[in-house]
């Protein structure tokens, strides 16, 4: 003869008129990312687990091998993300897995090359950007290199795959003045992919604190008027007979040559124009490396703290044409007004470094000197690459 019914415990329900005893009360379905504990009700899924909405699961589903998700955040299997780190260097994609896992085979898209396949115990998996089936796409101002790592317990020669998973990877680089050839840049470097007859070329640019070229400068770098700027440009190539020459060196007050700005030639057509410019001896001799220096100077009216950029055009030669990139040869040819593109394959690329910043003359000593309209202070390298023909 109850005057009212007994309520179900918190978190439990029963249909109207159907509750004849407390055990008829049942738990509410759990939300996505939870499971049902019969003693305490809905609880968050542990790390690396997931569950769907409106469930009464006694435990959550585990994420696939190598994937992870935060506790309580896994609402579907696609919420599980790969547990790995990806490092994109100037020439490699390097994947480090959190654990080796249980899969027998790990491989990139191209399974025909031994270097693209890895043992079951491997946790570091890497490939050169232009190998192992990597594809390249141009997306606006970026170049994207894409591949994937497959995990399998089957014979790689089989056409049937069971227990296979794929980890997509991609590395994105700024596109830098691309003409025909594929290139990408990272700070202080320019990489030219599949350059005719040479493979991958890597151009590195550095500024140094002195004429011993042992201590690189840190950027941004303040410099006083009249102070010497020491620069080095190097091409890294597997071609042992390659030589590098400096076609031109131009100071600009903007990063881009096609923008409206002021420019001043320091080297033109392979010959020095600025009287303070000089090449430094490279010891031991290295024909793939150029070192040079010149004095900073000012643009009339330029404010303290302003930055200036440097544009360099470099040419690389190989084989029978290796001597064509010797500096005196470039200068002699330049006096004849030979075009960089004439009789050669020419490709221009840009890479940024710096900046050097004009210091307050009251804080740093240095004689102010104007040359043309330009103050040389900051030196990101804008490299144009030419492979001379045979």
C-alpha positions in Angstrom: 0.0 0.0 0.0 2.8 2.4 -1.0 1.8 6.0 -1.6 4.6 6.4 -4.1 7.1 4.2 -6.0 10.7 3.7 -5.1 13.1 5.6 -7.4 15.8 3.7 -9.3 19.4 4.3 -8.2 21.1 7.3 -9.8 22.0 6.5 -13.4 19.5 3.7 -13.8 16.0 3.7 -15.4 13.0 1.4 -16.0 9.9 1.8 -18.1 6.8 3.1 -16.5 4.8 0.3 -14.9 7.7 -2.2 -15.5 9.7 -1.8 -12.3 8.6 -4.6 -10.0 11.9 -4.8 -8.1 15.1 -2.8 -7.9 16.9 -5.2 -10.1 14.5 -4.2 -12.9 16.3 -0.8 -13.0 18.9 -0.8 -15.6 21.8 1.5 -16.3 21.4 4.3 -18.9 23.4 3.7 -22.1 26.8 5.3 -22.0 28.0 8.2 -24.2 30.7 7.7 -26.8 34.1 7.4 -25.2 32.7 5.6 -22.1 31.9 2.0 -21.0 29.5 0.6 -18.5 30.7 -0.5 -15.1 27.9 -2.5 -13.5 28.9 -1.3 -10.1 29.5 2.4 -10.7 27.9 3.2 -14.0 29.5 4.9 -17.1 33.2 5.5 -16.9 35.6 7.0 -19.4 37.5 4.7 -21.7 41.1 4.3 -20.8 43.9 5.8 -23.0 44.2 4.3 -26.4 40.6 2.9 -26.3 37.3 4.0 -27.9 33.6 3.3 -27.8 30.5 4.4 -29.7 27.5 6.3 -28.4 24.5 4.7 -26.6 26.5 1.7 -25.6 26.4 -0.7 -22.7 29.8 -2.2 -23.3 31.6 -3.8 -20.4 35.0 -2.6 -21.8 36.1 -0.2 -24.6 37.6 -1.2 -27.9 41.4 -1.0 -28.2 42.9 1.3 -30.8 44.7 -0.5 -33.6 48.4 -1.2 -33.2 50.5 1.9 -33.2 47.6 4.3 -32.6 46.6 6.3 -29.6 43.8 8.5 -28.2 43.4 10.3 -24.9 41.3 8.7 -22.2 37.6 9.4 -22.7 38.2 11.0 -26.2 37.9 7.9 -28.4 34.3 8.0 -29.8 35.1 6.0 -32.9 38.1 4.1 -34.3 39.1 7.0 -36.5 39.8 9.0 -33.4 42.8 6.8 -32.8 45.8 8.5 -34.3 49.2 7.1 -35.0 51.6 6.9 -32.1 54.8 8.1 -33.8 57.0 11.0 -34.6 57.8 12.3 -38.1 61.0 14.3 -38.8 61.3 16.0 -42.1 64.9 16.9 -42.9 66.4 18.4 -46.0 66.6 15.0 -47.7 64.7 12.4 -45.6 61.4 11.4 -44.0 62.2 9.7 -40.7 59.4 8.0 -38.7 60.0 6.8 -35.2 57.4 4.3 -33.8 56.6 4.2 -30.1 57.0 0.4 -30.2 58.0 -2.3 -32.7 54.6 -4.0 -32.5 53.6 -7.5 -33.7 53.7 -7.0 -37.5 56.2 -9.1 -39.4 56.7 -6.6 -42.2 57.0 -2.8 -42.4 57.6 -1.2 -45.8 57.1 1.9 -47.8 55.1 1.9 -51.1 57.9 0.5 -53.2 58.6 -3.0 -52.0 61.0 -3.9 -54.8 63.9 -2.3 -53.1 65.5 -3.8 -50.0 66.1 -0.3 -48.4 62.3 0.3 -48.5 61.5 -2.8 -46.3 62.2 -3.1 -42.6 62.4 -5.9 -40.0 59.6 -6.5 -37.5 61.8 -5.2 -34.7 62.4 -1.8 -36.5 61.2 1.3 -34.7 63.0 3.9 -36.9 61.8 3.8 -40.6 63.1 6.3 -43.0 63.5 7.1 -46.7 65.0 9.7 -49.0 62.4 12.2 -50.2 62.7 10.9 -53.8 62.8 7.2 -53.1 60.6 4.2 -52.0 57.6 5.3 -54.0 57.3 8.8 -52.6 55.1 11.1 -54.6 55.3 14.9 -54.8 52.5 17.3 -55.1 52.4 21.1 -55.5 49.9 22.7 -53.2 50.0 26.5 -53.6 53.3 27.8 -52.1 54.2 24.4 -50.7 55.7 21.2 -52.1 54.4 18.1 -50.3 56.2 14.7 -50.4 53.8 11.7 -49.5 54.4 8.1 -48.8 53.0 5.5 -46.4 54.2 2.7 -44.2 52.4 -0.6 -44.5 52.3 -3.1 -41.6 51.6 -6.7 -42.6 51.9 -10.2 -41.3 51.7 -11.7 -44.9 54.4 -12.5 -47.4 55.2 -9.3 -49.2 55.2 -11.2 -52.5 51.6 -12.3 -52.1 48.8 -10.5 -53.9 46.6 -11.1 -50.9 47.0 -8.9 -47.8 45.6 -9.8 -44.4 46.2 -8.0 -41.1 47.5 -5.0 -43.0 47.5 -1.4 -41.8 48.9 1.8 -43.4 50.4 4.8 -41.8 50.3 7.8 -44.2 53.2 10.3 -43.9 53.9 13.6 -45.6 56.5 16.3 -45.4 55.7 19.8 -46.5 58.3 22.4 -47.6 58.0 26.0 -48.8 58.1 26.2 -52.6 60.9 28.5 -53.7 60.9 30.0 -57.2 60.3 26.6 -58.8 61.1 26.4 -62.6 60.6 22.9 -64.1 62.6 21.1 -61.4 61.3 20.2 -58.0 62.8 22.1 -55.1 62.2 22.8 -51.5 63.8 25.0 -48.9 64.3 25.0 -45.2 66.1 27.7 -43.2 69.5 28.3 -44.8 69.2 25.5 -47.3 68.0 24.9 -50.9 67.4 21.4 -52.2 67.0 20.6 -55.9 65.5 17.2 -56.6 66.5 15.1 -59.6 68.6 17.7 -61.3 69.6 16.5 -64.7 72.5 14.1 -64.5 73.4 14.9 -60.9 70.7 13.5 -58.6 69.7 15.6 -55.6 71.7 18.8 -55.0 71.7 20.5 -51.6 72.8 24.1 -51.4 73.7 25.4 -48.0 74.2 29.0 -47.1 75.8 30.3 -43.9 77.2 33.5 -42.5 80.2 33.5 -40.2 81.7 35.7 -37.6 85.2 35.8 -39.0 87.6 35.0 -41.8 88.4 31.6 -40.3 84.8 30.5 -41.2 84.5 28.3 -38.1 81.7 30.1 -36.1 78.4 30.5 -37.8 76.4 33.6 -36.9 73.0 33.3 -35.1 70.0 35.1 -36.6 68.8 37.8 -36.4 72.3 39.2 -36.4 73.2 42.9 -35.7 76.0 44.4 -37.7 77.6 47.8 -37.7 78.3 50.0 -40.8 81.6 49.1 -42.4 81.9 45.7 -40.7 82.9 42.8 -42.9 80.3 40.2 -43.7 81.6 36.6 -44.3 79.5 34.2 -46.4 79.8 30.7 -47.6 77.7 28.8 -50.3 78.2 25.1 -50.8 76.6 22.5 -53.1 76.4 19.0 -51.7 76.3 16.5 -54.5 77.4 12.9 -55.1 79.0 14.0 -58.4 82.7 14.1 -57.6 83.5 16.3 -60.6 81.0 19.1 -59.9 82.1 22.7 -59.6 80.3 25.7 -58.3 80.6 29.3 -59.5 79.1 32.6 -58.4 77.4 34.4 -61.3 76.1 37.4 -59.4 75.6 38.8 -55.9 73.0 41.5 -55.5 71.9 43.4 -52.4 68.2 44.2 -52.1 66.0 45.8 -49.6 63.3 43.2 -50.3 63.2 39.4 -50.3 61.9 39.1 -53.8 63.7 40.2 -56.9 60.4 40.9 -58.7 59.2 43.4 -56.0 59.6 47.1 -56.2 62.8 47.8 -54.3 66.3 49.0 -54.4 69.2 46.8 -55.6 72.9 47.1 -55.7 75.3 44.7 -57.6 78.2 43.4 -55.7 79.1 40.7 -58.2 77.8 40.8 -61.8 78.3 38.3 -64.7 80.9 36.5 -62.5 83.0 39.6 -61.9 83.2 41.7 -58.8 81.7 45.1 -58.9 82.0 46.3 -55.3 85.6 47.2 -54.5 85.4 45.7 -51.0 84.3 42.2 -52.3 86.9 39.4 -52.2 86.9 35.6 -52.4 88.5 33.7 -49.5 90.8 30.8 -49.9 89.0 27.5 -49.2 91.5 25.1 -47.4 91.5 22.3 -48.2 90.5 23.1 -51.7 86.9 22.4 -52.5 85.4 23.3 -55.9 81.9 22.9 -54.6 82.4 25.7 -52.1 82.7 29.4 -52.4 83.6 31.8 -49.5 83.6 35.5 -49.8 83.3 38.7 -47.8 82.5 42.4 -48.3 81.9 45.5 -46.1 78.5 46.5 -45.0 77.4 49.9 -46.2 74.3 52.0 -45.8 71.3 53.2 -47.7 70.8 56.9 -47.2 67.9 57.5 -44.8 67.6 53.9 -43.7 66.4 53.6 -40.1 68.2 51.7 -37.4 66.8 48.2 -37.2 66.3 47.9 -41.0 67.1 44.6 -42.7 68.6 43.9 -46.2 68.6 40.7 -48.2 71.2 39.3 -50.6 70.4 37.5 -53.9 73.1 35.2 -55.3 73.0 33.4 -58.6 75.2 30.3 -58.7 76.0 28.0 -61.5 77.1 24.3 -61.2 79.0 22.5 -63.9 80.0 18.9 -64.3 81.7 16.5 -66.7 83.3 18.1 -69.7 81.9 21.4 -68.7 83.3 21.5 -65.1 85.8 24.2 -65.9 83.0 26.5 -67.2 82.2 27.3 -63.5 85.7 28.4 -62.6 85.3 32.0 -61.4 87.7 33.6 -64.0 85.9 31.7 -66.8 82.5 33.0 -65.6 83.9 36.5 -65.4 85.4 36.3 -68.9 82.2 35.0 -70.4 80.2 37.6 -68.5 82.3 40.4 -70.1 81.1 39.0 -73.4 77.5 39.4 -72.2 76.8 35.7 -72.3 73.4 34.9 -70.9 73.2 32.4 -68.0 70.6 30.5 -70.1 72.5 30.6 -73.3 73.6 27.0 -74.3 72.8 25.7 -70.8 69.9 24.4 -68.8 68.9 27.1 -66.3 66.8 26.8 -63.2 66.3 29.4 -60.6 65.5 28.8 -56.9 65.3 30.9 -53.8 66.3 30.2 -50.2 66.2 32.6 -47.2 68.6 33.1 -44.3 69.3 35.9 -41.9 68.5 38.6 -41.3 71.3 40.9 -40.5 70.0 44.1 -38.8 71.5 47.6 -38.9 72.8 48.4 -35.5 72.5 51.8 -33.8 75.7 53.6 -34.7 75.8 55.1 -31.2 76.1 51.5 -29.8 78.5 50.0 -32.4 81.5 51.7 -34.0 81.9 51.7 -37.7 82.4 54.2 -40.5 79.2 54.9 -42.4 79.7 54.5 -46.1 77.2 54.7 -48.9 77.5 52.7 -52.1 74.8 53.2 -54.7 71.6 53.3 -52.7 72.1 50.2 -50.6 73.2 49.1 -47.2 74.3 45.5 -47.0 73.1 44.0 -43.8 71.1 40.8 -44.2 72.0 38.0 -46.4 69.4 35.3 -47.3 70.7 33.4 -50.3 68.5 33.3 -53.4 70.2 30.7 -55.6 69.8 30.1 -59.3 71.2 26.8 -60.4 72.5 26.0 -63.9 73.9 22.7 -65.1 76.2 23.5 -68.0 75.9 21.3 -71.0 78.6 19.1 -72.4 
